[in-house]
Amino acid sequence: MEQDCFLYELHENIMPNNEIGAVCFFDSYSYEQEPAQVIGVFEVFKRLKADGLII
């Protein structure tokens, strides 16, 4: 899997459309509680924490 991530200030509502059924925002703890996870998301959280971009 390849994943590009971008960090920016959000000033508008994001609405799902086409093949996207829902949009969800979560922190690492709440993501761990999801019934299914993608290992790449944990790597993104780890790198964001290491770079001081999230707590």
C-alpha positions in Angstrom: 0.0 0.0 0.0 1.2 3.5 -0.8 -0.2 6.4 1.1 0.4 10.2 0.8 -0.4 12.4 3.8 -0.8 16.1 3.9 -1.2 18.4 6.9 -3.1 21.6 6.6 -5.6 23.8 8.4 -9.1 22.8 7.5 -11.6 25.7 7.0 -14.4 23.9 5.3 -16.6 20.9 5.8 -15.6 17.7 4.0 -18.4 15.8 2.5 -18.1 12.2 1.2 -19.1 11.6 -2.4 -18.6 9.1 -5.2 -16.9 6.0 -3.9 -16.3 7.5 -0.4 -19.1 6.5 2.0 -18.0 8.4 5.0 -15.3 10.8 6.4 -14.1 10.2 9.9 -11.5 12.1 12.0 -9.8 10.2 14.8 -6.8 10.2 17.1 -4.5 7.2 17.6 -6.4 5.9 20.7 -9.8 6.0 19.0 -8.4 4.4 15.9 -7.1 1.5 18.0 -10.7 1.0 19.1 -12.0 0.6 15.5 -13.0 -3.0 14.6 -10.6 -3.0 11.7 -7.3 -1.1 11.3 -4.7 -0.6 8.6 -1.1 -1.0 9.7 0.0 2.0 7.6 -2.2 4.4 9.7 -0.3 3.4 12.8 3.0 4.2 11.0 1.6 7.7 10.0 0.7 8.3 13.7 4.2 7.2 14.8 5.9 9.5 12.3 3.6 12.5 13.1 4.4 12.1 16.8 8.1 11.8 16.1 8.0 15.0 14.1 6.2 16.8 16.9 3.1 17.4 14.7 0.7 15.6 17.1 0.9 14.7 20.8 
